[in-house]
Each structure stands twice: as C-alpha cells, then as structure tokens.
C-alpha cells in the first residue's frame, strides 16, 4: 500500500512564466486537461494558478485575461510538500490550508503535484 507522497503524486509539472497571460495559462490547462499550473521562474515556484483563481480573481472582476499576468492572479507562496513525506501529512496540510493540490518540491524545485483525486485513489 502506498504511504509516501512520491507513490501517489503526478510526477509531471506544468508551469507558466509569471508574465504569461491568463489566456495562455487557461489554454494550457485546457490542452492538458488539468485544473491548475505552477507559476515558475528559473526553477523557483512562485505560485499556483488554478481554474478557480482565473474565474474568481479575474473573470469575476472583469479584468482582461489577455493583459493580466498569471503572477498577479495566482496564489503566491503555496504550501508545498516533499516527495518523501507520508501521505497522512499531505492530507493534513490540505485540510489545514483548505487546498485541493499541493506542489511537491525537492530542494526547492517542483517535481510533481499531489491532488485530492490522487489521495482518493489510495486504498485503505
């Protein structure tokens, strides 16, 4: 039975530059059928941008998604977890911070993401 984040995480990282437009990010999310992307610069995780962020922090406020950058709308300094942490720690962090995704980082660099969906598939 899996017990570590590395056993259940999605081991791919989909990122955008901080200056990418919301349209670019949304098109990338649609093309990859994902609900969020990392906002990253030179390997450093600056934030997480979700489809919900785009909707509630941009579209609902009437901003132009072609001219607004991802860095202005993303959730900055996201809570992260390491790949060698136990799954129970990921669950606790998600509950405590009320998030559905955690970036998985090793030595400060994103190496994957663990989502509520990943954790729901864990037997037990």
DSSP file (Angstrom, degrees, kcal/mol; ACC not computed):
  #  RESIDUE AA STRUCTURE BP1 BP2  ACC     N-H-->O    O-->H-N    N-H-->O    O-->H-N    TCO  KAPPA ALPHA  PHI   PSI    X-CA   Y-CA   Z-CA
    1    1 A X              0   0    0      0, 0.0   121,-0.1     0, 0.0     2,-0.0   0.000 360.0 360.0 360.0 133.6    0.0    0.0    0.0
    2    2 A X        +     0   0    0      1,-0.1     3,-0.1     5,-0.1     6,-0.0  -0.361 360.0 164.6 -63.9 139.7    1.4    3.4   -0.9
    3    3 A X        +     0   0    0      1,-0.1    84,-2.4    84,-0.1    85,-0.3   0.476  51.2  69.6-131.9  -8.2    2.4    5.5    2.1
    4    4 A X  B >> S-A   86   0A   0     82,-0.3     3,-1.5    83,-0.1     4,-0.6  -0.830  79.9-120.3-115.1 154.0    4.6    8.3    0.7
    5    5 A X  H >> S+     0   0    0     80,-2.7     4,-2.3    -2,-0.3     3,-1.6   0.880 112.4  62.1 -55.1 -41.1    3.7   11.3   -1.5
    6    6 A X  H 34 S+     0   0    0     77,-2.5    -1,-0.3    79,-0.3    78,-0.1   0.762  98.2  59.0 -58.5 -24.8    6.1   10.1   -4.2
    7    7 A X  H <4 S+     0   0    0     -3,-1.5    -1,-0.3    76,-0.2    -2,-0.2   0.704 120.0  23.5 -77.4 -20.7    3.9    6.9   -4.5
    8    8 A X  H << S+     0   0    0     -3,-1.6   107,-0.2    -4,-0.6    -2,-0.2   0.539  95.5 107.7-122.8 -12.4    0.7    8.8   -5.4
    9    9 A X  S  < S-     0   0    0     -4,-2.3     2,-0.7    -5,-0.2   105,-0.2  -0.220  75.0-111.6 -69.7 158.6    1.8   12.2   -6.9
   10   10 A X  B     -B  113   0B   0    103,-3.3   103,-1.9     2,-0.1    -1,-0.1  -0.843  29.1-149.1 -85.5 116.7    1.6   13.1  -10.5
   11   11 A X        +     0   0    0     -2,-0.7     2,-0.4   101,-0.2    -1,-0.1   0.118  65.7  87.5 -85.2  26.1    5.2   13.3  -11.5
   12   12 A X        -     0   0    0    101,-0.1     2,-0.5     2,-0.0    -2,-0.1  -0.929  61.7-150.1-121.4 149.8    4.9   16.0  -14.1
   13   13 A X        -     0   0    0     -2,-0.4     2,-0.6    97,-0.1    24,-0.1  -0.973   4.2-164.9-120.3 126.1    5.0   19.7  -13.6
   14   14 A X        +     0   0    0     -2,-0.5    24,-2.8    22,-0.1     2,-0.3  -0.956  24.0 174.5-111.1 118.4    3.1   22.1  -15.9
   15   15 A X  E     -e   38   0C   0     -2,-0.6     2,-0.3    22,-0.2    24,-0.2  -0.836  22.3-161.9-126.7 158.2    4.3   25.6  -15.5
   16   16 A X  E     -e   39   0C   0     22,-2.5    24,-2.5    -2,-0.3     2,-0.1  -0.936  33.0-103.4-129.6 157.5    3.9   29.1  -16.9
   17   17 A X    >   -     0   0    0     -2,-0.3     3,-1.5    22,-0.2    53,-0.3  -0.424  34.4-113.9 -71.3 154.8    6.1   32.1  -16.6
   18   18 A X  T 3  S+     0   0    0     22,-0.3    53,-2.2     1,-0.3    54,-0.3   0.827 117.1  51.3 -60.7 -30.4    5.0   34.8  -14.2
   19   19 A X  T 3  S+     0   0    0     50,-0.2    -1,-0.3    51,-0.2     2,-0.0   0.431  82.1 118.1 -90.1   2.7    4.4   37.2  -17.1
   20   20 A X    <   -     0   0    0     -3,-1.5    50,-2.5     1,-0.1    51,-0.2  -0.383  69.8-112.3 -64.5 146.2    2.3   34.7  -19.1
   21   21 A X  B  >  -H   69   0D   0     48,-0.2     4,-2.0     1,-0.1    48,-0.2  -0.350  19.4-114.4 -76.5 161.6   -1.3   35.9  -19.7
   22   22 A X  H  > S+     0   0    0     46,-1.5     4,-2.8    43,-0.8     5,-0.2   0.839 118.2  58.5 -63.0 -32.5   -4.3   34.2  -18.1
   23   23 A X  H  > S+     0   0    0     42,-1.7     4,-2.7    45,-0.2     5,-0.2   0.933 104.9  49.6 -62.9 -45.4   -5.4   33.2  -21.6
   24   24 A X  H  > S+     0   0    0     41,-0.3     4,-2.0     1,-0.2    -2,-0.2   0.932 113.6  46.1 -57.9 -46.0   -2.1   31.4  -22.2
   25   25 A X  H  X S+     0   0    0     -4,-2.0     4,-2.6     1,-0.2    -2,-0.2   0.916 112.7  49.4 -64.4 -44.1   -2.5   29.6  -18.8
   26   26 A X  H  X S+     0   0    0     -4,-2.8     4,-2.4     1,-0.2    -1,-0.2   0.894 110.5  50.5 -64.2 -39.9   -6.1   28.7  -19.5
   27   27 A X  H  X S+     0   0    0     -4,-2.7     4,-2.6     2,-0.2    -1,-0.2   0.889 110.9  49.6 -65.1 -37.9   -5.3   27.3  -22.9
   28   28 A X  H  X S+     0   0    0     -4,-2.0     4,-2.2    -5,-0.2    -2,-0.2   0.913 110.2  50.1 -65.5 -43.3   -2.5   25.2  -21.4
   29   29 A X  H  X>S+     0   0    0     -4,-2.6     5,-2.2     1,-0.2     4,-0.8   0.910 113.0  47.1 -61.4 -41.8   -4.9   23.9  -18.7
   30   30 A X  H ><5S+     0   0    0     -4,-2.4     3,-0.7     3,-0.2    -2,-0.2   0.937 111.5  50.0 -65.1 -46.1   -7.5   23.0  -21.4
   31   31 A X  H 3<5S+     0   0    0     -4,-2.6    -1,-0.2     1,-0.2    -2,-0.2   0.855 119.6  36.8 -62.2 -35.5   -4.9   21.3  -23.7
   32   32 A X  H 3<5S-     0   0    0     -4,-2.2    -1,-0.2    -5,-0.2    -2,-0.2   0.452 105.8-126.5 -96.9  -1.3   -3.5   19.2  -20.8
   33   33 A X  T <<5 +     0   0    0     -4,-0.8     2,-0.3    -3,-0.7    -3,-0.2   0.939  63.4 135.1  54.1  52.1   -6.9   18.7  -19.2
   34   34 A X      < -     0   0    0     -5,-2.2    -1,-0.2    -6,-0.1    -2,-0.1  -0.875  58.3-137.3-127.8 160.6   -5.7   19.9  -15.8
   35   35 A X  S    S+     0   0    0     -2,-0.3    16,-2.4     1,-0.1    17,-0.4   0.409  79.9  15.1 -99.8   1.5   -7.1   22.3  -13.2
   36   36 A X  E     - F   0  50C   0     14,-0.3     2,-0.3    15,-0.1    14,-0.3  -0.990  54.6-152.4-168.1 160.6   -4.0   24.3  -12.4
   37   37 A X  E     - F   0  49C   0     12,-2.8    12,-3.0    -2,-0.3     2,-0.3  -0.938  26.8-112.5-134.7 157.7   -0.5   25.2  -13.3
   38   38 A X  E     -eF  15  48C   0    -24,-2.8   -22,-2.5    -2,-0.3     2,-0.7  -0.702  20.3-138.5 -86.6 143.3    2.6   26.3  -11.4
   39   39 A X  E     +eF  16  47C   0      8,-3.1     7,-3.0    -2,-0.3     8,-1.6  -0.930  39.8 170.0-100.8 116.5    3.9   29.8  -11.8
   40   40 A X  E     - F   0  45C   0    -24,-2.5     2,-0.4    -2,-0.7   -22,-0.3  -0.950  28.2-168.9-137.4 144.9    7.6   29.4  -12.0
   41   41 A X  E >  S- F   0  44C   0      3,-2.2     3,-2.0    -2,-0.3   -24,-0.0  -0.965  79.4 -19.4-137.4 120.3   10.7   31.4  -12.8
   42   42 A X  T 3  S-     0   0    0     -2,-0.4     3,-0.1     1,-0.3    -1,-0.1   0.872 128.3 -49.8  52.1  43.2   14.1   29.8  -13.3
   43   43 A X  T 3  S+     0   0    0      1,-0.2     2,-0.5    66,-0.0    67,-0.4   0.423 111.7 122.3  80.8  -1.8   13.0   26.7  -11.4
   44   44 A X  E <   -F   41   0C   0     -3,-2.0    -3,-2.2    65,-0.1     2,-0.6  -0.836  62.3-131.0 -98.8 127.5   11.6   28.6   -8.5
   45   45 A X  E     +F   40   0C   0     63,-0.7    -5,-0.2    -2,-0.5     3,-0.1  -0.651  31.5 169.4 -77.3 116.5    8.0   28.1   -7.6
   46   46 A X  E     -     0   0C   0     -7,-3.0    31,-1.8    -2,-0.6     2,-0.3   0.728  58.8 -37.7 -97.9 -28.7    6.3   31.5   -7.2
   47   47 A X  E     -FG  39  76C   0     -8,-1.6    -8,-3.1    29,-0.3     2,-0.4  -0.986  50.9-102.3-177.0 178.4    2.7   30.4   -7.0
   48   48 A X  E     -FG  38  75C   0     27,-1.9    27,-3.0    -2,-0.3     2,-0.5  -0.993  24.2-161.3-125.2 132.4   -0.1   28.1   -8.2
   49   49 A X  E     -F   37   0C   0    -12,-3.0   -12,-2.8    -2,-0.4     2,-0.2  -0.966  13.6-175.2-116.3 120.3   -2.8   29.3  -10.6
   50   50 A X  E  >  -F   36   0C   0     -2,-0.5     4,-2.1   -14,-0.3   -14,-0.3  -0.680  41.2-110.1-109.6 165.3   -6.0   27.3  -10.8
   51   51 A X  H  > S+     0   0    0    -16,-2.4     4,-2.0    -2,-0.2     5,-0.1   0.849 122.1  55.8 -59.9 -33.3   -9.0   27.5  -13.0
   52   52 A X  H  > S+     0   0    0    -17,-0.4     4,-3.2     2,-0.2     5,-0.4   0.888 103.8  53.0 -66.4 -40.1  -10.8   28.7   -9.9
   53   53 A X  H  > S+     0   0    0      1,-0.2     4,-2.6     2,-0.2     5,-0.4   0.930 109.0  49.5 -59.6 -45.2   -8.3   31.6   -9.5
   54   54 A X  H  X>S+     0   0    0     -4,-2.1     5,-2.5     1,-0.2     4,-0.8   0.920 116.1  43.1 -60.4 -44.0   -8.9   32.6  -13.1
   55   55 A X  H  <>S+     0   0    0     -4,-2.0     5,-2.4     3,-0.2    -2,-0.2   0.951 124.4  31.0 -68.1 -50.7  -12.6   32.6  -12.6
   56   56 A X  H  <5S+     0   0    0     -4,-3.2    -3,-0.2     3,-0.2    -2,-0.2   0.808 126.3  38.4 -84.6 -30.5  -12.9   34.3   -9.2
   57   57 A X  H  <5S+     0   0    0     -4,-2.6    -3,-0.2    -5,-0.4    -1,-0.2   0.543 133.3  13.6 -99.1  -7.1   -9.9   36.6   -9.2
   58   58 A X  T >X>S+     0   0    0     -4,-0.8     5,-2.0    -5,-0.4     3,-0.6   0.607 125.5  40.8-129.4 -66.0  -10.0   37.7  -12.8
   59   59 A X  G >4<S+     0   0    0     -5,-2.5     3,-1.5     1,-0.3    -3,-0.2   0.917 115.5  52.0 -59.2 -45.5  -13.1   37.0  -14.8
   60   60 A X  G 34<S+     0   0    0     -5,-2.4    -1,-0.3     1,-0.3    -4,-0.1   0.783 111.0  48.9 -63.3 -26.0  -15.5   37.9  -11.9
   61   61 A X  G <45S-     0   0    0     -3,-0.6    -1,-0.3    -6,-0.2    -2,-0.2   0.448 114.3-118.6 -92.4  -0.9  -13.7   41.2  -11.5
   62   62 A X  T <<5 +     0   0    0     -3,-1.5    -3,-0.2    -4,-0.5    -2,-0.1   0.713  56.8 156.6  75.8  21.0  -13.9   41.9  -15.3
   63   63 A X      < -     0   0    0     -5,-2.0     2,-0.8     1,-0.1    -1,-0.2  -0.429  51.9-103.5 -78.2 157.8  -10.2   42.1  -15.9
   64   64 A X    >>  -     0   0    0      1,-0.2     4,-1.6    -2,-0.1     3,-1.4  -0.712  25.1-157.7 -82.4 110.8   -8.8   41.5  -19.4
   65   65 A X  T 34 S+     0   0    0     -2,-0.8   -42,-1.7     1,-0.3   -43,-0.8   0.640  89.9  61.2 -67.4 -12.2   -7.4   37.9  -19.4
   66   66 A X  T 34 S+     0   0    0    -44,-0.2    -1,-0.3   -45,-0.2   -45,-0.1   0.739 114.3  32.1 -80.9 -23.4   -5.2   38.8  -22.4
   67   67 A X  T <4 S+     0   0    0     -3,-1.4     2,-0.4   -46,-0.1    -2,-0.2   0.578  98.2  89.5-111.5 -12.4   -3.3   41.6  -20.5
   68   68 A X  S  < S-     0   0    0     -4,-1.6   -46,-1.5     1,-0.0   -45,-0.2  -0.734  72.0-131.4 -91.2 134.2   -3.3   40.3  -16.9
   69   69 A X  B >>  -H   21   0D   0     -2,-0.4     3,-0.7   -48,-0.2     4,-0.6  -0.461  13.9-122.0 -84.2 155.5   -0.3   38.2  -15.9
   70   70 A X  H >> S+     0   0    0    -50,-2.5     4,-2.4   -53,-0.3     3,-1.0   0.846 110.1  63.0 -60.7 -36.0   -0.5   34.9  -14.1
   71   71 A X  H 34 S+     0   0    0    -53,-2.2    -1,-0.2     1,-0.3   -52,-0.1   0.813  99.7  53.9 -63.7 -29.3    1.6   36.2  -11.3
   72   72 A X  H <4 S+     0   0    0     -3,-0.7    -1,-0.3   -54,-0.3    -2,-0.2   0.710 119.0  32.8 -76.0 -19.8   -1.0   38.8  -10.4
   73   73 A X  H << S+     0   0    0     -3,-1.0    -2,-0.2    -4,-0.6    -1,-0.2   0.647  96.8  97.5-111.4 -21.4   -3.8   36.3  -10.1
   74   74 A X  S  < S-     0   0    0     -4,-2.4     2,-0.8    -5,-0.1   -25,-0.2  -0.110  83.6-101.2 -68.0 166.4   -2.1   33.2   -8.7
   75   75 A X  E     -G   48   0C   0    -27,-3.0   -27,-1.9     1,-0.0     3,-0.4  -0.825  47.4-141.5 -84.6 112.1   -1.9   32.1   -5.1
   76   76 A X  E    S+G   47   0C   0     -2,-0.8   -29,-0.3   -29,-0.2   -30,-0.1  -0.347  70.2  12.1 -78.9 158.8    1.6   33.1   -4.1
   77   77 A X  S    S-     0   0    0    -31,-1.8    -1,-0.2     1,-0.1   -30,-0.1   0.909  86.7-157.0  46.7  59.1    4.0   31.2   -1.8
   78   78 A X        -     0   0    0     -3,-0.4     2,-0.2     1,-0.1    -1,-0.1  -0.220  22.1 -99.8 -67.6 155.3    1.9   28.0   -1.9
   79   79 A X        -     0   0    0     18,-0.1    24,-0.8    14,-0.1     2,-0.3  -0.555  50.7-170.4 -67.1 135.3    2.1   25.3    0.8
   80   80 A X  E     -c  103   0B   0     -2,-0.2     2,-0.3    22,-0.2    24,-0.2  -0.785  15.3-156.0-127.2 170.6    4.3   22.6   -0.5
   81   81 A X  E     -c  104   0B   0     22,-2.0    24,-2.3    -2,-0.3     2,-0.2  -0.980  20.5-116.9-143.8 153.8    5.3   19.0    0.5
   82   82 A X    >   -     0   0    0     -2,-0.3     3,-1.5    22,-0.2   -77,-0.3  -0.589  24.8-119.5 -90.3 155.7    8.3   16.8   -0.2
   83   83 A X  T 3  S+     0   0    0     22,-0.4   -77,-2.5     1,-0.3   -76,-0.2   0.731 111.9  56.0 -66.4 -21.5    8.1   13.5   -2.1
   84   84 A X  T 3  S+     0   0    0    -79,-0.2    -1,-0.3   -80,-0.1     2,-0.2   0.351  83.9 106.9 -94.8   6.4    9.4   11.6    0.9
   85   85 A X  S <  S-     0   0    0     -3,-1.5   -80,-2.7     1,-0.1   -79,-0.3  -0.494  79.3-100.1 -79.0 155.1    6.7   12.9    3.3
   86   86 A X  B >>  -A    4   0A   0    -82,-0.2     4,-1.3    -2,-0.2     3,-1.0  -0.426  24.3-119.1 -75.1 150.9    3.9   10.5    4.3
   87   87 A X  H 3> S+     0   0    0    -84,-2.4     4,-2.3     1,-0.3     5,-0.2   0.854 113.4  62.8 -56.5 -37.6    0.5   10.6    2.6
   88   88 A X  H 3> S+     0   0    0    -85,-0.3     4,-2.3     1,-0.2    -1,-0.3   0.852 100.5  53.1 -58.9 -34.7   -1.1   11.4    6.0
   89   89 A X  H <> S+     0   0    0     -3,-1.0     4,-2.5     2,-0.2    -1,-0.2   0.890 107.2  51.3 -67.9 -39.2    1.0   14.7    6.1
   90   90 A X  H  X S+     0   0    0     -4,-1.3     4,-2.4     2,-0.2    -2,-0.2   0.928 110.8  48.4 -62.0 -44.8   -0.3   15.7    2.7
   91   91 A X  H  X S+     0   0    0     -4,-2.3     4,-2.3     1,-0.2    -2,-0.2   0.926 111.7  49.7 -60.7 -45.7   -3.9   15.1    3.8
   92   92 A X  H  X S+     0   0    0     -4,-2.3     4,-2.8     1,-0.2    -2,-0.2   0.910 111.7  48.1 -62.1 -43.2   -3.3   17.1    7.0
   93   93 A X  H  X S+     0   0    0     -4,-2.5     4,-2.5     2,-0.2    -1,-0.2   0.908 110.8  50.9 -64.6 -41.6   -1.8   20.0    5.0
   94   94 A X  H  X>S+     0   0    0     -4,-2.4     5,-1.5     1,-0.2     4,-0.8   0.909 114.4  43.9 -63.0 -41.5   -4.6   20.0    2.5
   95   95 A X  H  <5S+     0   0    0     -4,-2.3     3,-0.4    -5,-0.2    -2,-0.2   0.941 114.4  48.9 -67.3 -47.0   -7.2   20.1    5.3
   96   96 A X  H  <5S+     0   0    0     -4,-2.8    -2,-0.2     1,-0.2    -1,-0.2   0.888 122.9  31.9 -61.4 -41.1   -5.4   22.7    7.3
   97   97 A X  H  <5S-     0   0    0     -4,-2.5    -1,-0.2    -5,-0.2    -2,-0.2   0.405 103.6-126.7-100.2   1.5   -4.8   25.1    4.4
   98   98 A X  T  <5 +     0   0    0     -4,-0.8     2,-0.3    -3,-0.4    -3,-0.2   0.925  59.3 140.8  52.9  53.7   -8.1   24.2    2.6
   99   99 A X      < -     0   0    0     -5,-1.5    -1,-0.2    -6,-0.2    -2,-0.1  -0.887  49.0-153.3-122.5 155.7   -6.4   23.4   -0.7
  100  100 A X  S    S+     0   0    0     -2,-0.3    16,-2.1     1,-0.2     2,-0.3   0.521  81.7  42.2-103.3  -9.7   -7.0   20.7   -3.3
  101  101 A X  E     - D   0 115B   0     14,-0.2     2,-0.4    15,-0.1    14,-0.2  -0.997  60.1-164.3-139.3 142.6   -3.5   20.5   -4.7
  102  102 A X  E     - D   0 114B   0     12,-2.7    12,-2.4    -2,-0.3     2,-0.2  -0.992  22.7-129.6-124.4 125.1    0.0   20.5   -3.2
  103  103 A X  E     -cD  80 113B   0    -24,-0.8   -22,-2.0    -2,-0.4     2,-0.6  -0.514  21.8-138.9 -65.2 139.0    3.1   21.2   -5.2
  104  104 A X  E     -cD  81 112B   0      8,-2.9     7,-3.4   -24,-0.2     8,-1.2  -0.910  27.4-175.6-102.5 122.0    5.7   18.5   -4.5
  105  105 A X  E     - D   0 110B   0    -24,-2.3     2,-0.4    -2,-0.6   -22,-0.4  -0.915  20.3-166.7-124.5 146.5    9.1   20.0   -4.2
  106  106 A X  E >  S- D   0 109B   0      3,-2.6     3,-2.0    -2,-0.4    -2,-0.0  -0.994  84.2 -12.6-128.8 123.7   12.6   18.6   -3.8
  107  107 A X  T 3  S-     0   0    0     -2,-0.4    -1,-0.1     1,-0.3     3,-0.1   0.862 130.5 -54.7  53.2  38.8   15.4   21.0   -2.8
  108  108 A X  T 3  S+     0   0    0      1,-0.2   -63,-0.7   -64,-0.0     2,-0.4   0.362 115.9 111.8  82.2  -5.5   13.1   23.9   -3.7
  109  109 A X  E <  S- D   0 106B   0     -3,-2.0    -3,-2.6   -65,-0.1    -1,-0.2  -0.864  72.8-114.0-106.0 133.5   12.3   22.7   -7.2
  110  110 A X  E     + D   0 105B   0     -2,-0.4    -5,-0.3   -67,-0.4   -97,-0.1  -0.424  37.9 166.8 -63.8 131.9    8.9   21.4   -8.2
  111  111 A X  E     -     0   0B   0     -7,-3.4     2,-0.3     1,-0.3    -6,-0.2   0.387  61.6 -36.4-123.8  -3.3    8.9   17.7   -9.1
  112  112 A X  E     - D   0 104B   0     -8,-1.2    -8,-2.9  -101,-0.1     2,-0.3  -0.986  55.8-103.9 170.6-170.5    5.2   17.0   -9.2
  113  113 A X  E     -BD  10 103B   0   -103,-1.9  -103,-3.3    -2,-0.3     2,-0.5  -0.996  13.8-153.7-145.4 142.9    1.8   17.6   -7.7
  114  114 A X  E     - D   0 102B   0    -12,-2.4   -12,-2.7    -2,-0.3     2,-0.2  -0.982  21.2-173.8-118.3 131.3   -0.4   15.7   -5.3
  115  115 A X  E  >  - D   0 101B   0     -2,-0.5     4,-2.0   -14,-0.2   -14,-0.2  -0.715  41.8-105.4-119.4 167.9   -4.2   16.3   -5.5
  116  116 A X  H  > S+     0   0    0    -16,-2.1     4,-2.2    -2,-0.2     5,-0.2   0.890 122.6  57.0 -57.4 -38.4   -7.2   15.3   -3.6
  117  117 A X  H  > S+     0   0    0    -17,-0.3     4,-0.8     1,-0.2    -1,-0.2   0.890 104.4  51.0 -60.5 -40.3   -8.0   13.0   -6.6
  118  118 A X  H >4 S+     0   0    0      1,-0.2     3,-0.6     2,-0.2    -1,-0.2   0.914 112.4  46.6 -61.5 -42.3   -4.6   11.3   -6.2
  119  119 A X  H >< S+     0   0    0     -4,-2.0     3,-1.3     1,-0.2    -2,-0.2   0.805 103.1  62.2 -73.4 -29.6   -5.3   10.7   -2.5
  120  120 A X  H 3< S+     0   0    0     -4,-2.2    -1,-0.2     1,-0.3    -2,-0.2   0.743  99.1  57.6 -67.1 -21.9   -8.9    9.4   -3.1
  121  121 A X  T << S+     0   0    0     -4,-0.8     2,-0.5    -3,-0.6    -1,-0.3   0.501  80.2 107.5 -86.0  -4.5   -7.4    6.5   -5.1
  122  122 A X  S <  S-     0   0    0     -3,-1.3  -114,-0.0    -4,-0.2    -3,-0.0  -0.630  72.4-128.0 -76.8 123.2   -5.2    5.3   -2.2
  123  123 A X              0   0    0     -2,-0.5    -2,-0.1     1,-0.2    -1,-0.1  -0.339 360.0 360.0 -66.4 149.6   -6.7    2.1   -0.7
  124  124 A X              0   0    0   -123,-0.0    -1,-0.2    -2,-0.0    -2,-0.0   0.459 360.0 360.0 130.3 360.0   -7.3    2.0    2.9
